[in-house]
Amino acid sequence: MTAPHTRLGAFLQTIPLLGPVFSRVGRMERVTLAVIAFTAMAFYGFLALMDEVLEGETHQLDERILLMLREPGDTADPLGPAWLEESVRDLTALGGTTILTLVTVAVLIYLLLVGKRLTALMVFVSVAGGTVLSSALKWGIGRPRPDLVPHGMEVYTASFPSGHSTMSAVVYLTLGALLARSQPRLRVKLFLLGLAASVTVIVGISRIYLGVHWPTDVLGGWALGAGWACICWLALLWLQMRGEVEPEGKAPPENGGA
C-alpha cells in the first residue's frame, strides 16, 4: 500500500506550475509552510475583526444573532428546552479556567514523568502565553459584555476577545497537535485534530447561546487562539528539525512487519 506522504507527493506534482516545486520540498518543510500560512491568516483575521469591532461596524450583526437565539418576545429565555440550556452550561465549562488548568497540569505532569521536558515546557509556554495575551487584549480593548439579553451565567471580565474561545483553541489545539504527532496513521491524526477543533467550536458557540459574549468576540477568540497555538507549534517543529524534540510517530510496516 502506498504511504500517505507518497500519495501526497504524487498529488502535488499534478498542480500546474507550482506542482514540481512543491513536490521537491520535504514533508517537514511542507508542514511548516502550511502552519505559517494558517498562522498568518488567523492573525490577519483577528486584526481585521478587531478593527471592525472597535469601529462598531459589527454591532448590528452581533445583536441580530443574539436575538435569533432567544425565544420571540422573551430575551431572558434561550431557544430550546430547559435541559438544553443546562447542557450548554456544562459544555461551556470545558473552556473555563478551572477545567483548562486541570487538563494542562495533568498533561504537564505526564510529559515530565515520561521525560519529555522540552515538550512540557512548550505546552506551558503556549498556555501561559495565551492567557497573558488574551487578558491583555481584553483589558486594552475593554469592550462591554452584551446587555441585550440576560446572561446565562456570571461573568467578570471584558468581552473582546472571548477568553473561553481563545484558551479553548490554545489548549485543545495544542494538545490535539501533540497527540497527533505521536500517531503514525493519517486518519488518527485527522480524528484527533478534528476532535480538538470541535471542542473549541462547541465552547465558543455555548458562549453566544448563553448571551455572555457577542458572536464577534468568539470569532476573535478562535482566530487569536488558533494563531497563537500555531506559533507555538512552529517553535516545536523548529526544535524537532534541530533534533531537540523526538520526531513524529512512524507508520508501522505493512502486513504486521512480515
C-alpha positions in Angstrom: 0.0 0.0 0.0 1.3 3.4 -0.9 2.3 5.6 2.1 0.2 8.8 2.7 3.2 11.1 2.2 4.0 9.3 -1.2 0.4 9.8 -2.4 0.6 13.5 -1.3 3.8 14.0 -3.3 2.2 12.4 -6.4 -0.8 14.8 -6.0 1.4 17.8 -5.6 3.1 17.0 -8.9 -0.2 17.4 -10.7 -0.6 21.0 -9.7 0.2 23.3 -12.7 3.4 25.3 -12.4 3.8 25.1 -8.7 3.5 21.3 -8.5 7.1 20.4 -9.4 8.3 22.9 -6.9 6.2 21.7 -4.0 7.0 18.0 -4.8 10.7 18.7 -4.2 10.0 20.2 -0.8 10.4 17.8 2.1 7.5 16.7 4.2 8.6 18.8 7.3 9.1 21.9 5.1 5.6 21.5 3.7 4.1 21.2 7.2 6.0 24.2 8.3 4.8 26.3 5.3 1.2 25.2 5.9 1.4 26.2 9.6 3.0 29.6 8.7 0.3 30.3 6.2 -2.5 29.4 8.7 -0.9 31.5 11.4 -0.7 34.5 9.1 -4.4 34.1 8.1 -5.5 33.7 11.7 -3.8 36.8 13.0 -4.8 38.8 9.9 -8.4 37.7 10.5 -8.2 38.7 14.2 -6.7 42.1 13.5 -9.3 42.8 10.7 -12.1 41.8 13.0 -10.7 43.8 16.0 -10.7 46.9 13.7 -14.3 46.4 12.8 -15.3 45.8 16.4 -13.6 49.0 17.6 -15.4 51.0 14.9 -18.7 49.5 15.8 -19.3 48.0 12.4 -20.3 44.6 13.7 -22.8 45.7 16.4 -26.0 45.2 14.3 -24.9 41.8 13.2 -24.0 40.8 16.7 -27.4 41.9 18.1 -29.3 40.1 15.3 -27.5 36.8 16.0 -28.0 37.0 19.8 -31.7 37.7 19.4 -32.1 34.8 16.9 -31.0 32.5 19.8 -33.8 33.8 22.1 -37.5 33.0 22.3 -39.5 35.7 20.4 -40.7 38.3 22.9 -38.7 36.9 25.8 -35.0 37.7 25.6 -34.4 36.0 29.0 -35.3 32.6 27.5 -32.8 30.9 25.2 -34.2 28.8 22.4 -34.9 25.2 23.2 -36.0 23.3 26.3 -34.6 23.8 29.8 -32.4 20.8 29.6 -30.6 22.2 26.6 -29.6 25.3 28.5 -28.2 23.2 31.3 -26.3 21.1 28.8 -24.8 24.2 27.3 -23.7 25.4 30.7 -21.9 22.1 31.2 -20.3 22.3 27.8 -19.1 25.9 28.3 -17.2 24.8 31.4 -14.8 22.9 29.0 -13.4 26.3 28.2 -13.3 27.6 31.8 -10.2 28.4 33.8 -10.7 25.5 36.2 -11.1 22.8 33.6 -8.3 24.1 31.3 -5.9 24.4 34.3 -6.6 20.8 35.4 -6.2 19.5 31.9 -2.9 21.4 31.4 -1.5 20.4 34.7 -2.3 16.8 34.1 -0.6 16.9 30.7 2.5 18.6 32.1 2.8 16.0 34.8 2.5 13.2 32.3 5.1 14.8 29.9 7.5 15.2 32.8 7.0 11.7 34.0 7.9 10.3 30.5 10.9 12.5 30.3 9.6 14.9 27.6 10.7 18.1 29.5 11.1 20.3 26.4 7.7 19.4 25.1 6.3 20.1 28.6 7.9 23.5 28.5 6.4 24.2 25.1 2.9 23.3 26.4 3.4 25.6 29.5 4.6 28.5 27.3 1.7 28.0 24.9 -1.0 28.1 27.6 0.6 30.7 29.8 1.4 33.0 26.9 -2.1 32.6 25.5 -3.6 33.5 28.9 -1.5 36.7 29.1 -2.2 37.6 25.5 -6.0 37.2 25.9 -6.1 39.1 29.3 -4.0 41.9 27.9 -6.2 42.4 24.9 -9.4 42.2 26.9 -8.1 44.9 29.2 -6.8 47.1 26.3 -9.9 46.9 24.2 -12.4 47.0 27.1 -15.5 46.0 25.1 -18.6 45.8 27.3 -20.3 42.5 27.6 -23.7 42.1 25.8 -26.5 43.9 27.6 -29.1 43.0 25.0 -30.1 39.7 26.8 -29.7 38.4 30.3 -26.5 36.4 30.9 -26.9 32.7 31.4 -24.0 32.7 33.9 -21.8 35.1 35.9 -19.1 37.0 34.0 -16.3 39.2 35.4 -14.1 40.4 32.5 -14.4 42.5 29.4 -15.9 40.9 26.2 -13.4 41.0 23.3 -11.9 38.6 22.6 -13.7 35.7 24.3 -11.3 34.2 26.9 -13.1 30.8 26.8 -12.8 30.7 23.0 -9.2 31.9 22.9 -8.0 29.5 25.6 -10.0 26.5 24.3 -8.3 27.0 20.9 -4.9 27.3 22.6 -5.2 24.3 24.9 -7.2 21.9 22.9 -5.5 22.6 19.6 -2.0 22.4 21.2 -2.8 19.1 22.9 -4.6 17.7 19.8 -1.5 18.5 17.8 0.8 16.8 20.4 -1.3 13.7 20.4 -1.4 13.7 16.6 2.4 13.8 16.4 2.5 10.5 18.3 0.2 8.7 15.9 1.6 7.3 12.7 -1.7 6.9 10.8 -3.2 9.9 9.0 -6.8 9.1 9.8 -6.0 9.0 13.5 -4.2 12.4 13.2 -7.2 13.9 11.5 -9.5 12.5 14.1 -7.5 14.0 17.0 -7.2 17.4 15.3 -10.9 17.4 14.3 -11.9 16.5 17.9 -9.8 19.3 19.3 -11.3 21.8 16.8 -14.8 20.5 17.5 -14.5 21.1 21.3 -13.1 24.6 20.6 -16.1 25.4 18.3 -18.6 24.0 20.8 -17.2 26.1 23.7 -17.4 29.2 21.5 -21.0 28.6 20.4 -22.0 28.0 24.0 -20.8 31.5 25.0 -23.0 33.0 22.4 -26.0 30.9 23.3 -25.7 31.9 27.0 -25.6 35.5 26.0 -22.3 36.2 27.7 -20.4 37.1 24.5 -21.1 38.8 21.2 -20.5 36.5 18.2 -17.6 38.6 17.1 -16.0 38.1 20.5 -16.0 34.3 19.8 -14.7 34.7 16.3 -11.9 36.9 17.5 -11.1 34.4 20.3 -10.9 31.5 17.8 -8.6 33.4 15.5 -6.3 34.6 18.2 -6.2 31.2 20.0 -5.5 29.3 16.8 -2.9 31.8 15.7 -1.1 31.6 19.0 -1.3 27.8 19.1 0.3 27.7 15.6 3.1 29.9 16.6 3.9 27.5 19.5 3.6 24.6 17.1 6.1 26.3 14.7 8.5 26.5 17.6 8.1 22.8 18.3 8.7 22.0 14.6 11.9 24.1 14.7 13.1 22.2 17.7 12.2 18.9 16.0 14.3 19.9 12.9 17.2 20.6 15.3 16.8 17.2 16.8 15.9 18.5 20.3 12.4 17.1 20.2 11.6 13.5 19.3 10.2 13.1 15.7 6.6 12.2 14.9 5.4 8.6 15.2 6.3 6.5 12.2 3.8 4.3 10.4 4.2 0.6 11.3 5.3 -1.7 8.5 2.6 -3.2 6.3 1.3 -6.7 7.0 2.4 -6.5 10.6 6.1 -6.3 9.6 6.1 -9.6 7.7 
